[in-house]
Each structure stands twice: as C-alpha cells, then as structure tokens.
Amino acid sequence: CNSGLRTMWQQQVRRRSISVGHSVRCVNPAAAGGIVGWMMPPPVICNHYTVPLGASYRPGLSTRYMHGAAWVAADANQHPVRIFSGIQPSGQLHLGNYLGAIKNWIHLQDTHSTHPTASRTSTPKTATHTRIPTTPTTPASTTPTTDTAPPLAAEAVLFSIVDMHSLTSTLVASRDTEGAATPTPATSSALSNATRDMAIALIACGIDPERVILYPQSAVSGHAELMWILSCITALGDLNRMTQYKDKKDHLGSMLGLFAYPVLMAADVLLFKATHIPVGHDQLQHLELAREIGHSMNNIFREPYFPLPNPMLSKAKRVMSLRDGTQKMSKSAISDKSRINLTDSDETIRLKIQKAKTDSFAGISFEPERRPEVANLISIMSAITDESVDSIIARYSNGNPHSLTTPPTHQQQSDNTQPQQQQHAQQQQQQSPWDWREFKAELATHLVNRIGPIREQIHRLSDKPHEIDAILHNGAQQANALAKPTLDQVKRMAGLFI
C-alpha cells in the first residue's frame, strides 16, 4: 500500500490494531454478509488478501470477517490439522456410546491418522465434517456445512478420557437436608479404575494407541492451567446461557465446576490447537463458546494464535432406550433392559432385543415421532450393518402384505384419486398386528456378532492392567509434548513468569 492509504487506514482504525503491508484489502461491512454498524475505513484494495478490521496480517494466512474483526481459518499452511475428542469415564459403555461416538472415532482413526502404521490399503468412507468456509460468517458459528470431503491428513488425532470433567458428578454424591448439593469424599481408586476401564473398552472396540494419542485428561496439567487463563476472559452471561448447566444444576447443584465446565472444554480443544472436533448436536453450544473464547484470545494477543475449531458432525443417530423410544439410552437408567451393554452375554443381548418395546401398529415404517420405538430399532439395525433405512424397510415390507413401507407423503395425502386405498391401508395398520420376531432375530444376530468380540477383548485386557496403564502413560507423554509449546506461549503472551 502507498503511504497515503496507510496513513488514512491508521488514522481511522486508531486504537484497533492492524499491521498494513504487502497485499491488503479492507472489507466493507455492507458487502460482508450485511454486517453493519462497525467503524471501518473506506475500502483499501491491494491485490487479493483480505484482512478485516482488528486482525494482524501475515503473508500466507487466510482470514474471515467476524464481528468487525478477523479470525484466522485453520488452513494446512498455518495450523496443522489436529482432531480432538473426549469421553467421560462414568460407568460401563453401552450400545449408545459405541454407535454414537466410538464407531465414529474408529472411522476417524482409519481415515485421518497419518501415523506410518495407519492402513492405506483401502479407501474407506469419507467423514462428514465442516469445511472451512471462505465467505463471511457470524462469530463462532457452529452451524455445519454438511458435505462429503476428502479425508483430512491429520498431524495428530487425540482421544482423551476426560476424568476431570467427571468430577462434576463424582464429587457430588448426596444432598443435605435443605436440598443443596454437598461435596462428599470420593473413593480414591474409583475414578482411576473407571478411567482404566474406559481405556480398556476403547481399545477393545478398535481404538489403536499406536495410531492415535489416547490419554487421561488429568495426566496433562495444561488442561487446568489454560482453563484458568481462559476463564479470566469468559463472560458470566455466556456461561449462563449453557443449556446443559441449566439441565444439570437441579440434580448436581449450582457448583462452580459445573458452571465452568464449558471453559475447561474450551481449554481441552485450544490446548492442542485442535482444528476439528467430532461432536454431537448436544455439544455444539459448548463448541461455539470454545470458538468465541479462541477468537477473543486472538484479538487480545493481536495475532491469530488459535485456530477456531470446526465441528465434525457424524451421521450417527442417537440410540434410544429399548423400553422407551423417547428417552436416550443411558447407563444411569434404572432398568438394565433399557440398554445393551458392551459386556452383555450373547444370550442377554438376544433376550433384551426380544423384549424390546415396539407397538401395536401393523407394518414397518420409520416414523420417529409417531413410532419412536420402531424407529429406534430400525436405526440400530442401520447403524450396526451400514444398511440404509429405506433398504431395511423395503426388505421387510416385501414379505408382509400388511406392512406400510414408508409414511404417506404430503403429495399422497393430498391426492384425491386414492382416498379409499389410503383409508384401507390406515385401517389395516391399526387392526393387523405385525410379527417382529424375524426382524428382532436378525438385529440380535448382528449385535451379537459385533459386541461378542468386543466383550471377549474387554475380558482379556482386564487381566492386564499394567499394560493399559503403560499405554495411558505413554499417551500422556505425547499429549504433554504437544500441549507444552502452546501453554508456554500463552503464558508469555499473558505476561506470566515461566
């Protein structure tokens, strides 16, 4: 830029820091997604780089306009692709955990790990994740652009057993006479044993410590240290908006740990400069806060130090209770018949599926709102076999004259040429019971074939606790090596003595 344009820029941005040089173009807010109301200088156009107000420019960085400032996208040149996800060591794993998270972890391990031992002999299915958009966006938006993209070559894939997060529930075991939650002493070995058991289950399911970094959260002190720094810039109003805190505080009490839980989650992600986070829809709000905190840190330090993590939403459906299709399958449910545990025997699995609730309607159809229990069984069949829901319905509909393959479409409902046929089909559905024995028998067989080997591996690894501990210690060393440079640099930028 010439000196005249540079002077005009510097005068108008005043206290907002931006270094001008090389190729710079100031984005007009009216042209940037309709965002208005921010003090911006007139457009300064030089070649092709876009550096919105509030950002520091460095050659080779890609930026996005956000709230009158910029955050730097996690491109391969500036920020290596790193994938991070965590799971709490609370109770034994069940089918919902496996299909909802662990199966996706194994897929990420197979498709994204760049470890030399990672298999490259086949072309697996690509993951569904959020590509980094190049268009202006709202701050920390986690609404994903779902598409099919080539597998990311990740520098590191980290899976953490987040035992520090679980303290929000394990240290609160009773309530006093006034109804307030009170902390109680925890059995010293209970949580550590649960952490080891979780590692055993993950490895038994297929997580390979040679291809990913598997470690316990508490073994990396940087999680807690970075959390404190991040908490100093996190607004109480942002934490008050977290729906999970509102849902859990009545049960666990209004404890600081529960309230600040999302800040620790942000520290988990930012500590490793993670760029992609496998996450469920129920955690999108927490990831949004992590992005906002990372954005604030970048503005405070006046450099794009943290990449803003992007959600990787899997296609996995929520697995619901076998006894109530409107409730999520949970390890805390009173009835053990409501879930399939990964340690259940073959006979127990078949019995639970046989007793699984369906309904009195005829036919098989996927209607989650109207027939939640049936939809749940179909979803489980689809997830465990990778067969589409439509294909499953078609197979079982063809052999039963009373079945309805799919719920009637809006066009079919409004078609006046077949009112009698529709009425007859609805009467059949209500009057003719449908035999679920064949479907349940097939589903039970698929579950036994999948869970049986996992169960045997769990039993085998449980006899080798020292080997599991060695795996976790090795993973913690690798995680610490990745975390230390980030934490040291944040401390320097924050003015802390190191």
QUIRAGI-V872759 format. One record per residue. N is the residue number from 0. RES is the residue in three letters. PHI is phi in whole degrees, -180 to 180 (999 if undefined). BURIAL is I if it has 16 or more other C-alpha atoms within 10 Angstrom, else O. Layout:
{{N;RES;PHI;BURIAL} {N;RES;PHI;BURIAL}}
//
This chain:
{{0;CYS;999;I} {1;ASN;-78;O} {2;SER;-64;O} {3;GLY;-64;O} {4;LEU;-65;O} {5;ARG;-65;O} {6;THR;-64;O} {7;MET;-60;O} {8;TRP;-61;I} {9;GLN;-65;I} {10;GLN;-68;O} {11;GLN;-83;O} {12;VAL;-81;O} {13;ARG;47;O} {14;ARG;-74;O} {15;ARG;-80;O} {16;SER;-85;O} {17;ILE;-154;I} {18;SER;-91;I} {19;VAL;-108;I} {20;GLY;173;O} {21;HIS;55;O} {22;SER;-107;I} {23;VAL;-137;I} {24;ARG;-137;I} {25;CYS;-83;I} {26;VAL;-81;I} {27;ASN;-75;I} {28;PRO;-60;I} {29;ALA;-67;O} {30;ALA;-96;O} {31;ALA;-104;I} {32;GLY;72;O} {33;GLY;76;O} {34;ILE;-79;I} {35;VAL;-131;O} {36;GLY;96;O} {37;TRP;-105;O} {38;MET;-71;O} {39;MET;-131;I} {40;PRO;-75;I} {41;PRO;-58;O} {42;PRO;-57;O} {43;VAL;-116;I} {44;ILE;-111;O} {45;CYS;-143;O} {46;ASN;61;O} {47;HIS;-127;O} {48;TYR;-79;I} {49;THR;-116;I} {50;VAL;-124;I} {51;PRO;-66;I} {52;LEU;-58;I} {53;GLY;96;I} {54;ALA;-108;I} {55;SER;-100;I} {56;TYR;-94;I} {57;ARG;-138;I} {58;PRO;-56;O} {59;GLY;96;O} {60;LEU;-92;I} {61;SER;-107;I} {62;THR;-127;I} {63;ARG;-136;I} {64;TYR;-78;I} {65;MET;-147;I} {66;HIS;50;I} {67;GLY;73;I} {68;ALA;-138;I} {69;ALA;-130;I} {70;TRP;-126;I} {71;VAL;-94;I} {72;ALA;-69;I} {73;ALA;-85;I} {74;ASP;-84;I} {75;ALA;-68;O} {76;ASN;-77;O} {77;GLN;-95;O} {78;HIS;-125;I} {79;PRO;-61;I} {80;VAL;-68;I} {81;ARG;-133;I} {82;ILE;-112;I} {83;PHE;-133;I} {84;SER;-155;I} {85;GLY;-138;I} {86;ILE;-144;I} {87;GLN;-81;I} {88;PRO;-88;I} {89;SER;-117;I} {90;GLY;75;O} {91;GLN;-79;O} {92;LEU;-75;I} {93;HIS;-130;I} {94;LEU;-59;I} {95;GLY;-62;I} {96;ASN;-64;I} {97;TYR;-66;I} {98;LEU;-75;I} {99;GLY;-83;I} {100;ALA;-134;I} {101;ILE;-66;I} {102;LYS;-60;I} {103;ASN;-69;I} {104;TRP;-60;I} {105;ILE;-63;I} {106;HIS;-62;I} {107;LEU;-64;I} {108;GLN;-60;I} {109;ASP;-76;I} {110;THR;-103;I} {111;HIS;-120;I} {112;SER;-68;I} {113;THR;-106;I} {114;HIS;-63;I} {115;PRO;-55;O} {116;THR;-85;O} {117;ALA;-66;I} {118;SER;-73;O} {119;ARG;-126;O} {120;THR;-79;O} {121;SER;-129;O} {122;THR;-106;O} {123;PRO;-75;O} {124;LYS;-62;O} {125;THR;-80;I} {126;ALA;-82;I} {127;THR;-93;I} {128;HIS;-148;I} {129;THR;-93;I} {130;ARG;-76;I} {131;ILE;-75;I} {132;PRO;-72;O} {133;THR;-103;O} {134;THR;-94;O} {135;PRO;-57;I} {136;THR;-143;O} {137;THR;-77;O} {138;PRO;-63;I} {139;ALA;55;I} {140;SER;-69;I} {141;THR;-111;I} {142;THR;-75;O} {143;PRO;-78;I} {144;THR;-94;O} {145;THR;-78;O} {146;ASP;-151;O} {147;THR;-102;O} {148;ALA;-121;O} {149;PRO;-60;O} {150;PRO;-59;I} {151;LEU;-79;I} {152;ALA;-86;I} {153;ALA;-84;I} {154;GLU;-66;O} {155;ALA;-151;I} {156;VAL;-119;I} {157;LEU;-115;I} {158;PHE;-120;I} {159;SER;-111;I} {160;ILE;-91;I} {161;VAL;-86;I} {162;ASP;-70;I} {163;MET;-67;I} {164;HIS;-63;I} {165;SER;-70;I} {166;LEU;-63;I} {167;THR;-64;I} {168;SER;-113;I} {169;THR;-72;I} {170;LEU;-89;I} {171;VAL;-117;I} {172;ALA;-114;O} {173;SER;-154;O} {174;ARG;-126;O} {175;ASP;-81;O} {176;THR;-67;O} {177;GLU;-92;O} {178;GLY;93;O} {179;ALA;-83;O} {180;ALA;-72;I} {181;THR;-126;O} {182;PRO;-69;I} {183;THR;-127;O} {184;PRO;-60;O} {185;ALA;-98;O} {186;THR;-64;O} {187;SER;-60;O} {188;SER;-92;O} {189;ALA;-63;O} {190;LEU;-70;I} {191;SER;-65;O} {192;ASN;-66;O} {193;ALA;-66;I} {194;THR;-64;I} {195;ARG;-65;I} {196;ASP;-63;I} {197;MET;-66;I} {198;ALA;-62;I} {199;ILE;-60;I} {200;ALA;-65;I} {201;LEU;-64;I} {202;ILE;-66;I} {203;ALA;-64;I} {204;CYS;-75;I} {205;GLY;131;I} {206;ILE;-69;I} {207;ASP;-108;I} {208;PRO;-62;I} {209;GLU;-81;O} {210;ARG;-115;I} {211;VAL;-132;I} {212;ILE;-98;I} {213;LEU;-110;I} {214;TYR;-154;I} {215;PRO;-83;I} {216;GLN;-57;I} {217;SER;-68;I} {218;ALA;-81;I} {219;VAL;-120;I} {220;SER;-65;O} {221;GLY;-60;I} {222;HIS;-59;I} {223;ALA;-72;I} {224;GLU;-65;O} {225;LEU;-69;I} {226;MET;-58;I} {227;TRP;-64;O} {228;ILE;-63;I} {229;LEU;-68;I} {230;SER;-66;I} {231;CYS;-73;O} {232;ILE;-120;O} {233;THR;-96;I} {234;ALA;-76;O} {235;LEU;-61;O} {236;GLY;-62;O} {237;ASP;-65;O} {238;LEU;-71;I} {239;ASN;-64;O} {240;ARG;-82;O} {241;MET;-68;I} {242;THR;-69;O} {243;GLN;-67;I} {244;TYR;-65;I} {245;LYS;-64;O} {246;ASP;-73;O} {247;LYS;-98;O} {248;LYS;-66;O} {249;ASP;-66;O} {250;HIS;-88;O} {251;LEU;-100;I} {252;GLY;93;I} {253;SER;-84;O} {254;MET;-92;I} {255;LEU;-61;O} {256;GLY;-60;I} {257;LEU;-68;I} {258;PHE;-67;I} {259;ALA;-92;I} {260;TYR;-49;I} {261;PRO;-65;I} {262;VAL;-70;I} {263;LEU;-64;I} {264;MET;-64;I} {265;ALA;-63;I} {266;ALA;-64;I} {267;ASP;-55;I} {268;VAL;-78;I} {269;LEU;-72;I} {270;LEU;-58;I} {271;PHE;-104;I} {272;LYS;52;I} {273;ALA;-66;I} {274;THR;-103;I} {275;HIS;-138;I} {276;ILE;-125;I} {277;PRO;-66;I} {278;VAL;-149;I} {279;GLY;-89;I} {280;HIS;-62;O} {281;ASP;-74;O} {282;GLN;-107;O} {283;LEU;-62;I} {284;GLN;-64;I} {285;HIS;-67;I} {286;LEU;-67;I} {287;GLU;-60;I} {288;LEU;-65;I} {289;ALA;-61;I} {290;ARG;-66;I} {291;GLU;-64;I} {292;ILE;-66;I} {293;GLY;-62;I} {294;HIS;-63;I} {295;SER;-65;I} {296;MET;-63;I} {297;ASN;-62;I} {298;ASN;-69;I} {299;ILE;-65;O} {300;PHE;-84;O} {301;ARG;57;I} {302;GLU;-158;I} {303;PRO;-80;I} {304;TYR;-77;I} {305;PHE;-97;I} {306;PRO;-72;I} {307;LEU;-90;I} {308;PRO;-66;I} {309;ASN;-107;I} {310;PRO;-75;I} {311;MET;-113;I} {312;LEU;-88;I} {313;SER;-79;I} {314;LYS;-85;O} {315;ALA;-63;I} {316;LYS;-90;I} {317;ARG;-68;I} {318;VAL;-90;I} {319;MET;-98;I} {320;SER;-62;I} {321;LEU;-74;I} {322;ARG;-104;I} {323;ASP;-150;I} {324;GLY;-67;I} {325;THR;-95;O} {326;GLN;-113;I} {327;LYS;-69;I} {328;MET;-61;I} {329;SER;-140;I} {330;LYS;-73;I} {331;SER;-92;O} {332;ALA;-63;O} {333;ILE;-64;O} {334;SER;-85;O} {335;ASP;-70;O} {336;LYS;-74;I} {337;SER;-82;I} {338;ARG;-142;I} {339;ILE;-107;I} {340;ASN;-81;I} {341;LEU;-72;I} {342;THR;-106;I} {343;ASP;-67;I} {344;SER;-73;I} {345;ASP;-59;I} {346;GLU;-64;O} {347;THR;-65;I} {348;ILE;-62;I} {349;ARG;-64;I} {350;LEU;-67;O} {351;LYS;-65;I} {352;ILE;-69;I} {353;GLN;-61;I} {354;LYS;-89;O} {355;ALA;-59;I} {356;LYS;-72;I} {357;THR;-121;I} {358;ASP;-160;O} {359;SER;-96;O} {360;PHE;-75;I} {361;ALA;-82;I} {362;GLY;82;I} {363;ILE;-121;I} {364;SER;-152;I} {365;PHE;-100;I} {366;GLU;-134;O} {367;PRO;-55;O} {368;GLU;-77;O} {369;ARG;-89;O} {370;ARG;-132;I} {371;PRO;-63;I} {372;GLU;-68;I} {373;VAL;-65;I} {374;ALA;-60;I} {375;ASN;-66;I} {376;LEU;-64;I} {377;ILE;-65;I} {378;SER;-63;I} {379;ILE;-64;I} {380;MET;-59;I} {381;SER;-64;I} {382;ALA;-70;I} {383;ILE;-80;I} {384;THR;-110;O} {385;ASP;64;O} {386;GLU;-94;O} {387;SER;-68;O} {388;VAL;-60;I} {389;ASP;-61;O} {390;SER;-67;O} {391;ILE;-63;I} {392;ILE;-62;I} {393;ALA;-64;I} {394;ARG;-61;O} {395;TYR;-84;I} {396;SER;-77;I} {397;ASN;-64;O} {398;GLY;-95;O} {399;ASN;-135;O} {400;PRO;-66;O} {401;HIS;-94;I} {402;SER;-87;I} {403;LEU;-110;I} {404;THR;-67;I} {405;THR;-145;O} {406;PRO;-65;O} {407;PRO;-62;O} {408;THR;-78;O} {409;HIS;-63;O} {410;GLN;-67;O} {411;GLN;-66;O} {412;GLN;-66;O} {413;SER;-93;O} {414;ASP;-80;O} {415;ASN;-84;O} {416;THR;-85;O} {417;GLN;-131;O} {418;PRO;-66;O} {419;GLN;-70;O} {420;GLN;-64;O} {421;GLN;-65;I} {422;GLN;-63;O} {423;HIS;-65;O} {424;ALA;-64;O} {425;GLN;-66;O} {426;GLN;-66;O} {427;GLN;-63;I} {428;GLN;-65;I} {429;GLN;-83;O} {430;GLN;-102;O} {431;SER;-105;O} {432;PRO;-67;O} {433;TRP;-115;I} {434;ASP;-83;O} {435;TRP;-94;I} {436;ARG;-63;O} {437;GLU;-65;O} {438;PHE;-61;I} {439;LYS;-65;I} {440;ALA;-64;O} {441;GLU;-66;O} {442;LEU;-61;I} {443;ALA;-62;I} {444;THR;-64;O} {445;HIS;-62;I} {446;LEU;-67;I} {447;VAL;-63;I} {448;ASN;-65;O} {449;ARG;-85;O} {450;ILE;-82;I} {451;GLY;-53;I} {452;PRO;-62;O} {453;ILE;-64;I} {454;ARG;-61;I} {455;GLU;-65;O} {456;GLN;-68;I} {457;ILE;-61;I} {458;HIS;-63;O} {459;ARG;-68;O} {460;LEU;-70;I} {461;SER;-64;I} {462;ASP;-85;O} {463;LYS;-129;O} {464;PRO;-63;O} {465;HIS;-67;O} {466;GLU;-66;O} {467;ILE;-65;I} {468;ASP;-61;I} {469;ALA;-65;O} {470;ILE;-63;I} {471;LEU;-67;I} {472;HIS;-64;I} {473;ASN;-65;I} {474;GLY;-63;I} {475;ALA;-65;I} {476;GLN;-63;O} {477;GLN;-65;I} {478;ALA;-65;I} {479;ASN;-62;I} {480;ALA;-63;O} {481;LEU;-75;O} {482;ALA;-80;I} {483;LYS;-59;I} {484;PRO;-59;O} {485;THR;-64;I} {486;LEU;-65;I} {487;ASP;-62;I} {488;GLN;-68;O} {489;VAL;-63;I} {490;LYS;-61;I} {491;ARG;-62;O} {492;MET;-66;O} {493;ALA;-84;O} {494;GLY;89;O} {495;LEU;-82;O} {496;PHE;-83;O} {497;ILE;-133;O}}
//
